[in-house]
Amino acid sequence: MKQGKGIRRALLSVSDKAGLIDFSKFLVGMGVELISTGGTAKALREAGVKVMELSDYTGFPEMMDGRVKTLHPKVHGGLLQRRDLAMHQEQAAKHGIPTIDLVVVNLYPFAQTIARPDCTEEQAIENIDIGGPSMLRSAAKNHESVTVVTDPADYAVVQKEMEADGDTTLATRRRLAAKVFRHTSHYDHLIGAYLTERAEPEQPVLQETAGLLRVRAQSLRYGENPHQKAALYGSFLDSFNQLHGKELSYNNVLDLSAAAGLIAEFWGSAPTLAILKHTNPCGVGTGESLRAAWEKAYATDRQAPFGGIIAANQEMDGETAEAIAEIFSEVILAPSFTPAALKILQAKKNLRLIENREKAVGGYEMRSVRGGGLLVQESDGAGDDETAWKVVTKRKPTDLEMRAMRFGWKIVRQVKSNAIVYAGEDRTLGIGAGQMSRIDSSQIAVWKAGQAKLDLKGSAVASDAFFPFADGLEAAAQAGATAAIQPGGSVKDPEVIAAADRMGVAMVFTGRRHFRH
């Protein structure tokens, strides 16, 4: 039970001064004594707010360029003393340590400092706050009696409750205390990540502890299904700019991430357009124009794209937008949109139009597993080193077959395993994804091509992992493929190569697998 009801003394030290003056004037009007430090005290005095310098309160000056100022028994004793324990009160009285009932602190702007391109390591180090987190943690630990505010957005609720009762409720103090520990944990993570990147640049994330805290970027209406709660965390939205349409859903975010990864394979290439559904490509095409690329991509599968996501590697123009608008899509992703394209597409109220800012490929991928586990791996990136590719058959591929294999290999690495893609030099012809057997994926791809009335004769088949037996390659050849690209590495490779030679299929081993589970 909080003793000596009411907030009588407050300590304020903030870098974010939004709302500070009005809140401080309110506190003074409620009879609260204000104690403050450095820049905060200066701002309050200039605004005509009565405030006591912390050094006057503690009787000890700030020193070492301000590194030591709040680390004092009169600060932490004032925060941590339990009001319901006689021994604490006796010790506080003996040493002249009054209670501090309210702490308003936000931390040195470390994140903003290191985000500056000209930030030096010395500047980063000097923006590591020591006293701030210490005061926040002391106040939050003793939230039974102390109110702690680290976010200016919480001034309003504190003010409202103080107006009603001169104090905050225990429920509010608990909520604010929990917010403090989340905030300081994230702050420490940022510092740890910054220093680790410099101390161990070879693997800045894969450390003995995965301090992978992320700030919530957006609450989502629900998860994969309406009965599942969901939110988006981290800096995902920094890579994209939504111009139009409803808020992104959980499934939209997954599809958008997959679309950005696929289209990154074609940065700097001829106009290319991809259609995805449930993170898998339905069709991809390259052409002299984006409209031509759309026609090739859409021709691969005219049923699956309904409700899908469309990604382009170049500015979305009016002619392409007019063609796309004929089908229902959830999201369209492009580097930019012409005014004509926007006029056409914005006629669809809910269609999400997203500018793609994500040009970098790499980083890390994280997936949750049962029991609260977390898997972390390096991203598969984009592009392969073709100098490692090896023709393993007697017949070398023609230039046309090589272009088709190259195109198919870019796509198959973005398809869920087991993945099979039949491709021409500038388009997908049939895609099979996510089957338990590679033969099944191939059969689905062939069936899809048949449904689309696309001829697989002379096509290249791409497989994300090796053909474990010759039958997979034989099925592809029977469907019309004359070239195959795969990682190789199976104990049955000699049999598969022999089958290719027997059927006159040119085959390339890349030496790199691209599973997507």
Secondary structure in CASP SS format (residue, H / E / C, confidence):
PFRMAT SS
TARGET T0000
AUTHOR 0000-0000-0000
METHOD secondary structure of the structure
MODEL  1
M C 1.00
K C 1.00
Q C 1.00
G C 1.00
K C 1.00
G C 1.00
I C 1.00
R C 1.00
R E 1.00
A E 1.00
L E 1.00
L E 1.00
S E 1.00
V C 1.00
S C 1.00
D C 1.00
K C 1.00
A C 1.00
G C 1.00
L H 1.00
I H 1.00
D H 1.00
F H 1.00
S H 1.00
K H 1.00
F H 1.00
L H 1.00
V H 1.00
G H 1.00
M C 1.00
G C 1.00
V C 1.00
E E 1.00
L E 1.00
I E 1.00
S E 1.00
T C 1.00
G H 1.00
G H 1.00
T H 1.00
A H 1.00
K H 1.00
A H 1.00
L H 1.00
R H 1.00
E H 1.00
A C 1.00
G C 1.00
V C 1.00
K C 1.00
V C 1.00
M E 1.00
E E 1.00
L H 1.00
S H 1.00
D H 1.00
Y H 1.00
T H 1.00
G C 1.00
F C 1.00
P C 1.00
E C 1.00
M E 1.00
M C 1.00
D C 1.00
G C 1.00
R C 1.00
V E 1.00
K C 1.00
T C 1.00
L C 1.00
H C 1.00
P H 1.00
K H 1.00
V H 1.00
H H 1.00
G H 1.00
G H 1.00
L H 1.00
L H 1.00
Q C 1.00
R C 1.00
R C 1.00
D C 1.00
L C 1.00
A H 1.00
M H 1.00
H H 1.00
Q H 1.00
E H 1.00
Q H 1.00
A H 1.00
A H 1.00
K H 1.00
H C 1.00
G C 1.00
I C 1.00
P C 1.00
T C 1.00
I C 1.00
D C 1.00
L E 1.00
V E 1.00
V E 1.00
V E 1.00
N C 1.00
L C 1.00
Y C 1.00
P C 1.00
F H 1.00
A H 1.00
Q H 1.00
T H 1.00
I H 1.00
A H 1.00
R C 1.00
P C 1.00
D C 1.00
C C 1.00
T C 1.00
E H 1.00
E H 1.00
Q H 1.00
A H 1.00
I H 1.00
E H 1.00
N C 1.00
I C 1.00
D C 1.00
I C 1.00
G H 1.00
G H 1.00
P H 1.00
S H 1.00
M H 1.00
L H 1.00
R H 1.00
S H 1.00
A H 1.00
A H 1.00
K H 1.00
N C 1.00
H C 1.00
E C 1.00
S C 1.00
V C 1.00
T E 1.00
V E 1.00
V E 1.00
T C 1.00
D C 1.00
P H 1.00
A H 1.00
D H 1.00
Y H 1.00
A H 1.00
V H 1.00
V H 1.00
Q H 1.00
K H 1.00
E H 1.00
M H 1.00
E H 1.00
A H 1.00
D H 1.00
G C 1.00
D C 1.00
T C 1.00
T C 1.00
L H 1.00
A H 1.00
T H 1.00
R H 1.00
R H 1.00
R H 1.00
L H 1.00
A H 1.00
A H 1.00
K H 1.00
V H 1.00
F H 1.00
R H 1.00
H H 1.00
T H 1.00
S H 1.00
H H 1.00
Y H 1.00
D H 1.00
H H 1.00
L H 1.00
I H 1.00
G H 1.00
A H 1.00
Y H 1.00
L H 1.00
T H 1.00
E H 1.00
R H 1.00
A H 1.00
E C 1.00
P C 1.00
E C 1.00
Q C 1.00
P C 1.00
V C 1.00
L C 1.00
Q C 1.00
E C 1.00
T C 1.00
A C 1.00
G C 1.00
L C 1.00
L C 1.00
R C 1.00
V C 1.00
R E 1.00
A E 1.00
Q E 1.00
S E 1.00
L E 1.00
R C 1.00
Y C 1.00
G C 1.00
E C 1.00
N C 1.00
P C 1.00
H C 1.00
Q C 1.00
K C 1.00
A E 1.00
A E 1.00
L E 1.00
Y E 1.00
G C 1.00
S C 1.00
F H 1.00
L H 1.00
D H 1.00
S H 1.00
F E 1.00
N E 1.00
Q E 1.00
L E 1.00
H E 1.00
G C 1.00
K C 1.00
E C 1.00
L C 1.00
S C 1.00
Y H 1.00
N H 1.00
N H 1.00
V H 1.00
L H 1.00
D H 1.00
L H 1.00
S H 1.00
A H 1.00
A H 1.00
A H 1.00
G H 1.00
L H 1.00
I H 1.00
A H 1.00
E H 1.00
F H 1.00
W C 1.00
G C 1.00
S C 1.00
A C 1.00
P C 1.00
T E 1.00
L E 1.00
A E 1.00
I E 1.00
L E 1.00
K E 1.00
H C 1.00
T C 1.00
N E 1.00
P E 1.00
C E 1.00
G E 1.00
V E 1.00
G E 1.00
T E 1.00
G C 1.00
E C 1.00
S C 1.00
L H 1.00
R H 1.00
A H 1.00
A H 1.00
W H 1.00
E H 1.00
K H 1.00
A H 1.00
Y H 1.00
A H 1.00
T H 1.00
D C 1.00
R C 1.00
Q C 1.00
A C 1.00
P C 1.00
F C 1.00
G C 1.00
G E 1.00
I E 1.00
I E 1.00
A E 1.00
A E 1.00
N C 1.00
Q C 1.00
E C 1.00
M E 1.00
D C 1.00
G H 1.00
E H 1.00
T H 1.00
A H 1.00
E H 1.00
A H 1.00
I H 1.00
A C 1.00
E C 1.00
I C 1.00
F C 1.00
S E 1.00
E E 1.00
V E 1.00
I E 1.00
L E 1.00
A E 1.00
P C 1.00
S C 1.00
F E 1.00
T C 1.00
P H 1.00
A H 1.00
A H 1.00
L H 1.00
K H 1.00
I H 1.00
L H 1.00
Q C 1.00
A C 1.00
K C 1.00
K C 1.00
N C 1.00
L C 1.00
R E 1.00
L E 1.00
I E 1.00
E E 1.00
N E 1.00
R C 1.00
E C 1.00
K C 1.00
A C 1.00
V C 1.00
G C 1.00
G C 1.00
Y E 1.00
E E 1.00
M E 1.00
R E 1.00
S E 1.00
V E 1.00
R H 1.00
G H 1.00
G H 1.00
G E 1.00
L E 1.00
L E 1.00
V E 1.00
Q E 1.00
E E 1.00
S C 1.00
D C 1.00
G C 1.00
A C 1.00
G C 1.00
D C 1.00
D C 1.00
E H 1.00
T H 1.00
A H 1.00
W C 1.00
K E 1.00
V E 1.00
V C 1.00
T C 1.00
K C 1.00
R C 1.00
K C 1.00
P C 1.00
T C 1.00
D H 1.00
L H 1.00
E H 1.00
M H 1.00
R H 1.00
A H 1.00
M H 1.00
R H 1.00
F H 1.00
G H 1.00
W H 1.00
K H 1.00
I H 1.00
V H 1.00
R C 1.00
Q C 1.00
V C 1.00
K C 1.00
S C 1.00
N C 1.00
A C 1.00
I E 1.00
V E 1.00
Y E 1.00
A E 1.00
G C 1.00
E C 1.00
D C 1.00
R E 1.00
T E 1.00
L E 1.00
G E 1.00
I E 1.00
G E 1.00
A C 1.00
G C 1.00
Q C 1.00
M C 1.00
S C 1.00
R H 1.00
I H 1.00
D H 1.00
S H 1.00
S H 1.00
Q H 1.00
I H 1.00
A H 1.00
V H 1.00
W H 1.00
K H 1.00
A H 1.00
G H 1.00
Q H 1.00
A C 1.00
K C 1.00
L C 1.00
D C 1.00
L C 1.00
K C 1.00
G C 1.00
S C 1.00
A E 1.00
V E 1.00
A E 1.00
S E 1.00
D C 1.00
A C 1.00
F C 1.00
F C 1.00
P C 1.00
F C 1.00
A H 1.00
D H 1.00
G H 1.00
L H 1.00
E H 1.00
A H 1.00
A H 1.00
A H 1.00
Q H 1.00
A H 1.00
G C 1.00
A C 1.00
T C 1.00
A E 1.00
A E 1.00
I E 1.00
Q E 1.00
P C 1.00
G C 1.00
G C 1.00
S C 1.00
V C 1.00
K C 1.00
D H 1.00
P H 1.00
E H 1.00
V H 1.00
I H 1.00
A H 1.00
A H 1.00
A H 1.00
D H 1.00
R H 1.00
M H 1.00
G C 1.00
V C 1.00
A E 1.00
M E 1.00
V E 1.00
F E 1.00
T C 1.00
G C 1.00
R C 1.00
R C 1.00
H C 1.00
F C 1.00
R C 1.00
H C 1.00
END
